[in-house]
Amino acid sequence: MTDVAAKDSLTVTDNRTGQTYDIAITDNTIAAKDLGQIRLDEDQPGLATYDPGFVNTASCRSSVTYIDGDKGILEYRGYPIEQLAEKSNFLEVAYLLIHGELPTKEQYDAWVHEITYHTFVHENVKSFMQGFRYDAHPMGMLMASVGALSTFYPDARNISDADNRHMQIVRMIAKMPTLGAWAFRHAQGKPYVYPDNDLGYTANFLSMLFKMSESKFEADERLVKALDVLFILHADHEQNCSTNAVRSVGSSQVDPYSAVSAGVGALYGPLHGGANEAVLRMLKRIGSKENIPAFIDGVKDGNERLMGFGHRVYKNYDPRAKIIKKSAEDVFEVTGTNPLLDIALELEKIALEDEYFVKRKLYPNVDFYSGLIYEAFQFPPEMFTVLFAIGRTPGWLAQWAELVQDKDQKIARPKQIYTGDRELTFTPAAERWS
Ligand SMILES: CC(C)(COP(=O)(O)OP(=O)(O)OC[C@H]1O[C@@H](n2cnc3c(N)ncnc32)[C@H](O)[C@@H]1OP(=O)(O)O)[C@@H](O)C(=O)NCCC(=O)NCCS
């Protein structure tokens, strides 16, 4: 074996047989199928890996988002999230995620124009949404209505055509705020507000949420900016649960509305999109700064969890949390401060100095401050995940488009380790019960 080969391969000895195998290492990864050659004998299945939750398994090659959790780095297409949040806007970031590079002036104008003029939905979508029960969860409504769009655009199933893919991507990014806002209005028993194409993406969303009898609703610019930044921060996060759901369902070559509706479903789960709501509940329960030391003791004794702290990937300050903290200050300048912010700031200060949290590398994550901002906008907690879904849509679609063009990809179909019975003899019910 040459030096290079020795460096770029793994030598494995199967102690059951004494046989040795060389397995190539590419990008610090071995191909799981290469393990398939390791077998007891020809009749036996090849060796496989067991990895519930894909904790140490790469499912794709992707050039959309880069994360270094130890260093607290997040980049979209190579651009640091801090620069995008400060200097870009959500639609430009959406363009970047989808196209892989920043737009020229002409490309940007055409993109914004296209998105703006696809914000309306078919009237039957409105009737469909109006059919939900008065107390329907807005995420359930969003998931169903995004899925329903596939019936309005049957041509979307032609996923191998680049122009067709582009059309569906534009439609989905454009219509998500309309569907999300209508789900919100539904729960309040208020009439649905049509898009106002004079407004920018995020300002139009706020208009569809909050407009009443005034002829035009124009939100405070600082609030528009804060929400736009929140959308940017949520726009992609590589192979998270909902993106994996979009890719997994998309791998069947179904249309993108059905695939994204699966992503919305995944995001609905409390382990994914619901942590900011838990942070708010925790802050309300703590109630005042005097109660913080007792709460922290409870966390250290293992009776409590400091919600909004810790992350599977980030073992450093979540870069999004820093930006959100600044946005929270901007929002409270407009809406007046929330006493819960003082509790959050004090909790963070104590936790960042406390040995328990330092040793375990527990830092604030994206959800620590976002719930406070959403509450300042007067969103009910059920809406928090809808906002997340609107922000995440360009990421889901960029990953979906990457998937359908990736020649390595196959229909997602994991292996299992079968643990049930075998070869039982069936006795008909009449005999079993007699
Ligand atoms: C996000 C989260 C699920 C990551 O979990 P994970 O990577 O599996 O980390 P672990 O659960 O293995 O935690 C490692 C250690 O830190 C502790 N820990 C992790 N998060 C903690 C938290 N928020 N509060 C207190 N202790 C925490 C664990 O108890 C464990 O301690 P131990 O080694 O003494 O057993 C976890 O940090 C958490 O539950 N955070 C709160 C919920 C939240 O904010 N979720 C939003 C994520 S964006």
The ligand as an SDF file (V2000), in Angstrom:
LIG
                    3D

 48 50  0  0  0  0  0  0  0  0999 V2000
  -30.5750   21.2030   22.5240 C   0  0  0  0  0  0  0  0  0  0  0  0
  -30.3140   19.9580   23.3590 C   0  0  0  0  0  0  0  0  0  0  0  0
  -31.4700   18.9640   23.1300 C   0  0  0  0  0  0  0  0  0  0  0  0
  -28.9800   19.3400   22.9180 C   0  0  0  0  0  0  0  0  0  0  0  0
  -28.8440   18.1340   23.5580 O   0  0  0  0  0  0  0  0  0  0  0  0
  -27.5730   17.1960   23.4220 P   0  0  0  0  0  0  0  0  0  0  0  0
  -26.6460   17.6640   22.3790 O   0  0  0  0  0  0  0  0  0  0  0  0
  -28.1070   15.8200   23.2640 O   0  0  0  0  0  0  0  0  0  0  0  0
  -26.8380   17.4150   24.7960 O   0  0  0  0  0  0  0  0  0  0  0  0
  -27.0200   16.5310   26.0730 P   0  0  0  0  0  0  0  0  0  0  0  0
  -28.4810   16.3940   26.3970 O   0  0  0  0  0  0  0  0  0  0  0  0
  -26.2140   15.2890   25.8650 O   0  0  0  0  0  0  0  0  0  0  0  0
  -26.3430   17.4400   27.1780 O   0  0  0  0  0  0  0  0  0  0  0  0
  -24.9970   17.3440   27.6230 C   0  0  0  0  0  0  0  0  0  0  0  0
  -24.9560   17.7370   29.0950 C   0  0  0  0  0  0  0  0  0  0  0  0
  -25.4360   19.0740   29.2680 O   0  0  0  0  0  0  0  0  0  0  0  0
  -26.6290   19.0880   30.0570 C   0  0  0  0  0  0  0  0  0  0  0  0
  -27.5600   19.9980   29.3830 N   0  0  0  0  0  0  0  0  0  0  0  0
  -27.7690   20.1280   28.0420 C   0  0  0  0  0  0  0  0  0  0  0  0
  -28.6380   21.1180   27.7920 N   0  0  0  0  0  0  0  0  0  0  0  0
  -28.9770   21.6180   29.0130 C   0  0  0  0  0  0  0  0  0  0  0  0
  -29.8350   22.6460   29.4100 C   0  0  0  0  0  0  0  0  0  0  0  0
  -30.5110   23.3670   28.5090 N   0  0  0  0  0  0  0  0  0  0  0  0
  -29.9800   22.9100   30.7260 N   0  0  0  0  0  0  0  0  0  0  0  0
  -29.2930   22.1870   31.6450 C   0  0  0  0  0  0  0  0  0  0  0  0
  -28.4460   21.1870   31.3290 N   0  0  0  0  0  0  0  0  0  0  0  0
  -28.3010   20.9090   30.0130 C   0  0  0  0  0  0  0  0  0  0  0  0
  -27.1560   17.6690   30.0300 C   0  0  0  0  0  0  0  0  0  0  0  0
  -27.9180   17.3980   31.1830 O   0  0  0  0  0  0  0  0  0  0  0  0
  -25.8690   16.8910   29.9720 C   0  0  0  0  0  0  0  0  0  0  0  0
  -25.3060   16.9130   31.2680 O   0  0  0  0  0  0  0  0  0  0  0  0
  -24.5680   15.5950   31.8460 P   0  0  0  0  0  0  0  0  0  0  0  0
  -23.3480   15.4460   30.9780 O   0  0  0  0  0  0  0  0  0  0  0  0
  -24.2720   15.9280   33.2560 O   0  0  0  0  0  0  0  0  0  0  0  0
  -25.5300   14.4740   31.6740 O   0  0  0  0  0  0  0  0  0  0  0  0
  -30.2110   20.3210   24.8650 C   0  0  0  0  0  0  0  0  0  0  0  0
  -29.1200   21.1930   25.0880 O   0  0  0  0  0  0  0  0  0  0  0  0
  -31.5000   20.9330   25.3930 C   0  0  0  0  0  0  0  0  0  0  0  0
  -32.4250   20.2130   25.7680 O   0  0  0  0  0  0  0  0  0  0  0  0
  -31.5810   22.2880   25.4460 N   0  0  0  0  0  0  0  0  0  0  0  0
  -32.7860   22.9510   25.8990 C   0  0  0  0  0  0  0  0  0  0  0  0
  -33.8370   22.9470   24.8080 C   0  0  0  0  0  0  0  0  0  0  0  0
  -33.5330   23.9230   23.6980 C   0  0  0  0  0  0  0  0  0  0  0  0
  -33.1990   25.0780   23.9580 O   0  0  0  0  0  0  0  0  0  0  0  0
  -33.6790   23.4460   22.4370 N   0  0  0  0  0  0  0  0  0  0  0  0
  -33.4790   24.3060   21.2800 C   0  0  0  0  0  0  0  0  0  0  0  0
  -32.3200   23.8900   20.4720 C   0  0  0  0  0  0  0  0  0  0  0  0
  -32.0960   25.0250   19.1200 S   0  0  0  0  0  0  0  0  0  0  0  0
  1  2  1  0
  2  3  1  0
  2  4  1  0
  2 36  1  0
  4  5  1  0
  5  6  1  0
  6  7  2  0
  6  8  1  0
  6  9  1  0
  9 10  1  0
 10 11  2  0
 10 12  1  0
 10 13  1  0
 13 14  1  0
 14 15  1  0
 15 16  1  0
 15 30  1  0
 16 17  1  0
 17 18  1  0
 17 28  1  0
 18 19  1  0
 18 27  1  0
 19 20  2  0
 20 21  1  0
 21 22  1  0
 21 27  2  0
 22 23  1  0
 22 24  2  0
 24 25  1  0
 25 26  2  0
 26 27  1  0
 28 29  1  0
 28 30  1  0
 30 31  1  0
 31 32  1  0
 32 33  2  0
 32 34  1  0
 32 35  1  0
 36 37  1  0
 36 38  1  0
 38 39  2  0
 38 40  1  0
 40 41  1  0
 41 42  1  0
 42 43  1  0
 43 44  2  0
 43 45  1  0
 45 46  1  0
 46 47  1  0
 47 48  1  0
M  END
$$$$
